[in-house]
Every structure is written in C-alpha cells, then in structure tokens.
Amino acid sequence: MVKKKWTYMLLGITCLIGPIVAQANFTPQLDGTGNWIKNQKNWQFNSAVSDEFNQAGNWQTPDTNKWNRYHPTGWLGNNSFTYNGNLAYTHNGNLVLEARNGANVGDKHSTGIASSKASFKYGYFEVKAKAANNNIASSFWFFNRNANNGHQFEIDVYEHFPYQGWNSHKKMKSNIHYFIWSQETGNVDQIPNYESPVDMPNNGVVTDWHVYGVLRDESSIRFYVDGVNARTIWKSQVAPEHWPGDKSMPVILDILVYDWQQGANEPSQNYSFYYVDYFRVWN
C-alpha cells in the first residue's frame, strides 16, 4: 500500500509524512492576506490530534489514540436511531460514517460516530468532507456537558440535511446552543435561535466534497466553506453565560436521524455514507 505524504506549510513549518509528496493547500484566507493566524495568534499545526485517516487496510477502527466510537456523554441515541460504533471506520483514506436501517427493536436506524479523545478551546479546525446523499444529518460539532448541573454547550459547524425544506442541499446550517438538561424536561435551549443557513459558495451542494472550517478565538466563532468566511457569530452578541466559545469541548463527527423527523423527512435509503477525508487542527 502506498501512503499519502502531506507537506504542511503554515507558519513556516514543514512536516513530511510517508513516501509520496503532495502539496496540501488548505489554509483559508482568513483576513484576505493569509497571515491572520501567523501574525495574530501564532497557532501551529497540531499533528498529535489531527488525522488523515490513512490507516493501512480497509474497514479499520479509527486511531484509538485519537478517537472514540461513542458519544462523549454515553448518549446512545433517540427514538429514531442508535449509535453503533462498528459503523465508523476508515476505508480508502477516509473516515466513513455509515447509517443503515436499525438493527435494534424499535430503532429506525443505526448510525456511526467518532468523537475526539482530545478537547479543544481556541484554534482553527478543519475537515474535508462529503455529506450523505440522503435526508439524514451529516454533522461536525463540538459538545460539552457539565455532569453536575446538566448545562450543555454546543457549536455546530454544520448539520447537513440535504433534502429538508428548511435547509436545502445548497445551504450550510451552523448553530450554537446552550441547553439545560434534566430527566424531566430533556434539553431546553436557553438562548435565542442562532440558526442561520447560508448559501454554499459558487452555488455548490453539500453532497459534494467541500473543505469546512471553524475558527474559535476569544471574541468570535467563524465558519468557513472552501476558504470563504460564510458566517461569524460574535461573543458580544450573546449573553456571557450562554457563550459556548470559551468552553473546552471534544469534536464529534457523526451521522444521525432526529426523532422529530417524520414521514417523507425520514431517510429513503437502506444505507447512507458520510465521508471525511481529514480532520486538521491549528492551535
């Protein structure tokens, strides 16, 4: 097997891996000059937590030094799906997250998940991904729960439902949340609705390959698609106690079905596949 070899060129740092040289051009023009990270933050590429998913062989378990195949809280799913760790695997240089008709009684679907063992606060985080071509959520998000009081913070870089009427296959849906959870009420969102689907650059569709990034710093959460700043949420716009940007959170890559989806909104295929080519971090 021939492995990829990436040349990372950021902040004057070059890191070579493997026997074949390939130029990776993945840093967005964050301020129009390409020097924003270097001059303002001095963030550097973090190979210890990044992953190219280039494991030898196919249908392999993702790197167990970097990933778990379950939700960070132990959440198993809802009335429409159950997480199944076996449905997250590496294949042909990608992380594959699969969804299929449910294997458990009462479940409509079983789905794959990979959650990072590391937690992250400030930095720039990027994936190259292709959402499932189905009405099912292909997601890249950060999540934090305080087990003592049930308070939860969430940053959704994207949740792609390609064929929902309120979020077409030509829109990217990002969001932030601050939930309070209890056994009696479940999750109750405490902040105004920050959901704001934005058009994909160049009339693109979410079921094609795209590079998605999020920049988290002390003042903002900035979302990028193919190097273009698609949306920014400023800390000054949000009540301090509701702001998720200052929380340390693991990353979650998953494919799932929400229990409020009904009828025609349910996935129409027996098998769905969400592909992630890499996960890269600068911090």
C-alpha positions in Angstrom: 0.0 0.0 0.0 1.3 3.5 -0.9 0.6 6.0 1.8 -0.1 9.7 1.3 2.6 12.2 2.1 1.5 15.7 3.0 3.6 18.8 3.0 2.1 21.1 5.6 3.1 24.7 5.1 1.8 27.0 7.7 3.8 29.5 9.9 7.0 28.4 8.1 6.6 24.8 9.4 7.1 21.9 7.1 6.1 18.4 8.2 6.6 15.4 5.9 4.8 12.1 6.3 5.2 9.0 4.1 6.9 8.3 0.8 4.8 10.4 -1.7 4.9 14.2 -1.8 1.6 16.1 -2.2 1.1 19.8 -1.7 -1.9 20.5 0.7 -3.4 23.9 0.1 -6.0 24.1 2.8 -5.4 27.3 4.8 -8.3 29.8 4.3 -7.6 33.5 3.5 -8.7 34.4 7.0 -8.0 38.1 6.6 -7.6 38.4 2.9 -3.8 38.1 3.2 -3.4 34.6 4.6 -1.4 35.9 7.5 -4.1 36.2 10.2 -3.2 33.1 12.2 0.6 33.7 11.9 0.5 37.4 12.8 -2.3 37.4 15.4 -2.4 34.0 17.1 0.8 32.1 16.2 -1.3 28.9 16.0 0.6 26.0 14.6 -0.5 22.7 13.0 -1.1 20.1 15.7 -0.3 16.7 14.3 -0.9 15.0 17.6 -4.7 15.5 17.3 -5.1 15.8 13.5 -5.9 12.8 11.4 -5.6 12.0 7.7 -7.4 8.7 8.2 -4.8 6.9 6.1 -4.6 3.6 8.0 -3.4 0.5 6.2 -6.2 -1.8 5.1 -9.9 -1.1 4.8 -12.8 -1.2 7.2 -10.4 -0.4 10.1 -11.1 1.1 13.5 -10.2 4.8 13.6 -7.0 5.6 15.5 -7.8 4.7 19.1 -5.3 7.2 20.4 -7.4 10.0 18.9 -11.0 8.7 18.6 -13.8 7.0 20.5 -16.7 5.5 18.7 -19.3 6.7 21.1 -20.8 10.0 22.3 -18.8 11.8 24.9 -21.6 11.6 27.4 -22.5 8.0 26.7 -25.8 9.1 24.9 -27.0 6.1 22.8 -29.4 7.9 20.5 -33.1 8.6 20.4 -36.3 7.0 19.1 -35.1 7.3 15.5 -31.6 5.9 15.8 -29.0 4.2 17.9 -25.3 4.8 17.7 -23.3 1.8 16.6 -19.5 2.1 16.9 -18.9 -0.5 14.2 -20.5 1.9 11.6 -17.5 4.3 12.0 -14.4 3.0 10.2 -11.6 4.0 7.9 -11.7 3.0 4.2 -9.7 4.1 1.2 -8.1 7.0 3.1 -11.4 8.3 4.6 -13.3 8.1 7.8 -16.6 6.6 6.8 -19.7 7.1 9.0 -22.5 4.8 7.9 -26.2 4.8 8.6 -28.4 1.8 8.0 -31.9 0.6 8.9 -32.0 -0.1 12.6 -30.6 -3.3 14.0 -32.3 -2.9 17.4 -36.0 -3.4 18.0 -37.8 -0.1 18.0 -35.0 1.7 16.2 -35.4 3.1 12.7 -31.7 3.4 12.1 -28.2 2.6 13.4 -25.5 5.2 12.8 -21.8 5.7 13.1 -20.0 8.2 15.3 -16.4 9.3 16.1 -15.6 11.6 19.0 -12.2 13.0 19.7 -10.4 12.0 22.9 -8.9 15.5 23.0 -10.9 18.5 24.0 -10.4 21.9 22.2 -11.0 25.5 23.0 -9.4 28.1 20.8 -7.9 27.3 17.4 -8.8 26.6 13.8 -10.4 23.3 13.0 -11.0 21.9 9.5 -12.4 18.8 7.7 -12.7 17.9 4.1 -16.0 16.1 3.9 -18.8 14.8 1.7 -22.3 14.6 3.3 -24.5 11.6 2.8 -26.7 12.0 -0.2 -29.9 11.4 1.8 -32.2 13.2 4.2 -30.0 12.4 7.2 -27.8 14.6 9.4 -24.1 14.5 8.5 -22.5 16.6 11.3 -19.3 18.2 12.5 -19.7 19.7 16.0 -18.3 20.4 19.5 -20.1 19.4 22.6 -19.7 20.0 26.4 -21.9 18.9 29.3 -21.4 19.7 32.9 -22.5 16.5 34.6 -23.1 18.3 37.9 -25.8 20.7 36.7 -26.9 19.4 33.3 -25.7 22.5 31.5 -24.6 21.8 27.9 -22.8 23.9 25.3 -22.7 23.1 21.6 -21.1 24.5 18.5 -22.5 23.0 15.2 -20.0 23.7 12.4 -22.6 22.1 10.1 -25.6 19.8 10.3 -26.4 18.8 6.7 -30.0 17.7 6.0 -29.8 17.9 2.2 -33.5 17.5 1.5 -35.2 19.2 4.3 -37.3 22.1 3.1 -35.8 24.5 5.6 -32.2 23.6 4.8 -31.8 22.7 1.2 -28.9 20.8 -0.3 -27.4 24.2 -1.3 -27.3 25.6 2.2 -24.9 25.1 5.1 -26.6 25.0 8.5 -24.5 26.1 11.5 -25.6 26.9 15.0 -24.7 27.4 18.7 -26.6 26.2 21.7 -26.7 26.5 25.5 -29.0 23.8 26.9 -30.1 22.9 30.4 -30.9 19.2 30.7 -33.0 17.4 33.2 -34.5 14.0 33.4 -38.0 15.6 33.4 -37.6 18.0 30.5 -34.7 16.8 28.5 -32.8 19.5 26.7 -34.2 23.0 26.9 -32.4 25.6 24.8 -31.7 28.8 26.8 -30.6 31.2 24.0 -32.3 32.8 21.0 -32.2 30.8 17.8 -28.8 31.4 16.2 -29.6 29.0 13.3 -28.9 30.7 10.0 -28.5 28.5 6.9 -26.2 30.2 4.4 -25.8 29.5 0.7 -22.9 27.3 -0.3 -20.2 29.2 -2.3 -20.4 29.0 -6.1 -23.9 27.5 -5.9 -22.4 24.3 -4.5 -24.3 21.5 -2.9 -23.5 19.9 0.5 -23.4 16.4 -1.0 -20.2 17.3 -2.9 -16.7 17.3 -1.4 -16.0 20.6 0.5 -13.5 22.0 3.0 -15.2 23.2 6.1 -13.5 25.1 8.9 -14.3 26.9 12.1 -12.1 29.4 13.9 -12.6 29.8 17.6 -11.0 32.7 19.4 -11.7 34.9 22.4 -14.1 37.1 20.5 -15.9 35.0 17.9 -16.8 31.8 16.2 -16.2 32.0 12.4 -17.4 29.4 9.9 -15.6 28.7 6.6 -16.5 26.8 3.4 -13.8 26.2 0.9 -11.8 29.1 2.4 -14.7 31.5 2.4 -16.0 33.1 5.6 -19.6 32.0 5.4 -20.7 33.2 8.8 -19.4 34.8 12.1 -21.1 34.8 15.5 -19.6 37.4 17.8 -19.3 36.9 21.5 -20.6 40.4 22.1 -23.9 39.3 20.5 -24.5 36.6 23.1 -25.2 36.7 26.9 -21.9 35.8 28.6 -23.4 32.8 30.5 -24.7 31.4 27.2 -21.5 31.7 25.1 -20.0 28.3 24.1 -16.8 29.6 22.5 -14.8 29.6 25.8 -15.6 26.0 26.7 -13.2 23.1 26.2 -15.1 20.5 24.1 -14.3 17.3 22.2 -15.2 17.2 18.5 -17.9 14.9 17.2 -18.3 13.6 13.7 -21.5 11.6 13.3 -24.4 10.7 11.1 -27.8 10.5 12.7 -31.6 10.9 12.5 -33.6 13.2 14.7 -36.7 11.9 16.4 -38.8 14.9 15.2 -38.3 13.7 11.6 -41.4 12.0 10.3 -42.8 10.6 7.1 -41.2 12.0 4.0 -38.5 13.5 6.1 -37.1 10.1 7.0 -34.1 8.7 5.1 -35.2 6.9 1.9 -32.2 4.6 1.5 -31.2 1.5 3.4 -27.6 2.6 3.6 -26.1 6.1 3.8 -22.5 7.1 3.9 -20.8 10.3 5.2 -17.1 10.6 4.2 -14.4 12.7 6.0 -11.0 12.8 4.2 -9.2 14.5 7.1 -9.5 16.4 10.4 -6.9 19.1 11.0 -6.2 21.4 13.9 -4.1 24.5 14.4 -4.0 25.8 18.0 
